[in-house]
Amino acid sequence: MKALDEVMQVKAELEEKLMGNKVVSAMDIGQPAGNKLSAGERKFVIRVFVNDPVIGHKELGVSRVYKGVPVEVSYRKIVLH
């Protein structure tokens, strides 16, 4: 497991690679989806939100683990008001 500062650096590198892609609406760092962690346990994933439900890792050209950090791709329509 990487420390948060390391995960933040990897996220910044991945952002440079992906944020020009029109289907990527946002990225953040969070805990794994559906994963129950015990008290005090911390695991981090990079979450990539896309605005098309058929887009996944393959279409983005990103593996499920990028530079040692798990990557989750999720559909989420983000509308700014």
TILUM-620678 format. One record per residue (C-alpha): x negated, y negated, z; residue number from 1; residue in one letter; chain. Coordinates in steps of 0.001 Angstrom, whole numbers, always signed. Layout:
<nodes>
+---------+---------+---------+-----+------+------+
:       x :       y :       z : pos : code : unit :
+---------+---------+---------+-----+------+------+
:       X :       Y :       Z : NUM :    a :    A :
...
+---------+---------+---------+-----+------+------+
</nodes>
This chain:
<nodes>
+---------+---------+---------+-----+------+------+
:       x :       y :       z : pos : code : unit :
+---------+---------+---------+-----+------+------+
:      +0 :      +0 :      +0 :   1 :    m :    A :
:   -1328 :   -3400 :    -973 :   2 :    k :    A :
:   -1193 :   -6435 :   +1294 :   3 :    a :    A :
:   +1269 :   -9200 :    +426 :   4 :    l :    A :
:   -1445 :  -11568 :    -815 :   5 :    d :    A :
:   -2688 :   -8888 :   -3245 :   6 :    e :    A :
:    +860 :   -8231 :   -4458 :   7 :    v :    A :
:   +1352 :  -11968 :   -4997 :   8 :    m :    A :
:   -1753 :  -12083 :   -7208 :   9 :    q :    A :
:    -584 :   -9106 :   -9266 :  10 :    v :    A :
:   +2865 :  -10736 :   -9625 :  11 :    k :    A :
:   +1249 :  -13943 :  -10908 :  12 :    a :    A :
:    -651 :  -11929 :  -13538 :  13 :    e :    A :
:   +2494 :  -10069 :  -14569 :  14 :    l :    A :
:   +4424 :  -13351 :  -14773 :  15 :    e :    A :
:   +1892 :  -14676 :  -17265 :  16 :    e :    A :
:   +2483 :  -11574 :  -19358 :  17 :    k :    A :
:   +6312 :  -11522 :  -19171 :  18 :    l :    A :
:   +7779 :  -14953 :  -18553 :  19 :    m :    A :
:   +7620 :  -15954 :  -22231 :  20 :    g :    A :
:  +10001 :  -13072 :  -22944 :  21 :    n :    A :
:  +13567 :  -14352 :  -23483 :  22 :    k :    A :
:  +15150 :  -11383 :  -21694 :  23 :    v :    A :
:  +13252 :  -12010 :  -18427 :  24 :    v :    A :
:  +15325 :  -14310 :  -16238 :  25 :    s :    A :
:  +13351 :  -14156 :  -12958 :  26 :    a :    A :
:  +10729 :  -12297 :  -10957 :  27 :    m :    A :
:  +10139 :  -11914 :   -7247 :  28 :    d :    A :
:   +8577 :   -9708 :   -4598 :  29 :    i :    A :
:  +10791 :   -7580 :   -2412 :  30 :    g :    A :
:  +11257 :   -4211 :    -816 :  31 :    q :    A :
:  +12012 :   -1125 :   -2917 :  32 :    p :    A :
:  +15667 :    -703 :   -3908 :  33 :    a :    A :
:  +17551 :   +1908 :   -1916 :  34 :    g :    A :
:  +14549 :   +2666 :    +250 :  35 :    n :    A :
:  +15114 :   +2940 :   +3985 :  36 :    k :    A :
:  +12030 :   +1727 :   +5806 :  37 :    l :    A :
:  +11330 :   +2414 :   +9445 :  38 :    s :    A :
:  +10883 :    -498 :  +11847 :  39 :    a :    A :
:   +7710 :   -2410 :  +11139 :  40 :    g :    A :
:   +7055 :    -630 :   +7844 :  41 :    e :    A :
:   +6459 :   -2926 :   +4876 :  42 :    r :    A :
:   +6336 :   -1906 :   +1255 :  43 :    k :    A :
:   +6387 :   -4357 :   -1607 :  44 :    f :    A :
:   +7537 :   -4128 :   -5197 :  45 :    v :    A :
:   +7568 :   -6658 :   -7981 :  46 :    i :    A :
:  +11142 :   -7088 :   -9167 :  47 :    r :    A :
:  +11719 :   -8192 :  -12743 :  48 :    v :    A :
:  +15258 :   -9374 :  -13498 :  49 :    f :    A :
:  +16435 :   -9188 :  -17096 :  50 :    v :    A :
:  +19547 :  -10635 :  -18742 :  51 :    n :    A :
:  +20257 :   -7579 :  -20921 :  52 :    d :    A :
:  +21324 :   -4314 :  -19258 :  53 :    p :    A :
:  +19607 :   -2111 :  -21870 :  54 :    v :    A :
:  +16144 :   -3583 :  -21226 :  55 :    i :    A :
:  +13826 :   -1471 :  -19089 :  56 :    g :    A :
:  +10141 :    -855 :  -18487 :  57 :    h :    A :
:   +9559 :    +543 :  -21962 :  58 :    k :    A :
:  +11161 :   -2414 :  -23758 :  59 :    e :    A :
:   +9155 :   -4874 :  -21658 :  60 :    l :    A :
:   +5938 :   -2952 :  -22237 :  61 :    g :    A :
:   +5296 :   -2595 :  -18505 :  62 :    v :    A :
:   +4689 :    +644 :  -16625 :  63 :    s :    A :
:   +6496 :   +1483 :  -13382 :  64 :    r :    A :
:   +3267 :    +673 :  -11518 :  65 :    v :    A :
:   +1296 :   -2387 :  -12605 :  66 :    y :    A :
:   -2215 :   -2732 :  -11181 :  67 :    k :    A :
:   -1267 :    -557 :   -8211 :  68 :    g :    A :
:   +2035 :   -2304 :   -7416 :  69 :    v :    A :
:   +5422 :    -694 :   -8151 :  70 :    p :    A :
:   +7588 :   -2620 :  -10633 :  71 :    v :    A :
:  +11385 :   -2465 :  -10691 :  72 :    e :    A :
:  +13366 :   -3786 :  -13661 :  73 :    v :    A :
:  +16965 :   -4755 :  -12902 :  74 :    s :    A :
:  +19763 :   -6333 :  -14883 :  75 :    y :    A :
:  +20973 :   -9519 :  -13271 :  76 :    r :    A :
:  +22639 :  -12371 :  -15054 :  77 :    k :    A :
:  +21305 :  -15558 :  -13479 :  78 :    i :    A :
:  +23256 :  -18738 :  -14155 :  79 :    v :    A :
:  +21906 :  -22073 :  -12993 :  80 :    l :    A :
:  +24516 :  -24642 :  -11960 :  81 :    h :    A :
+---------+---------+---------+-----+------+------+
</nodes>
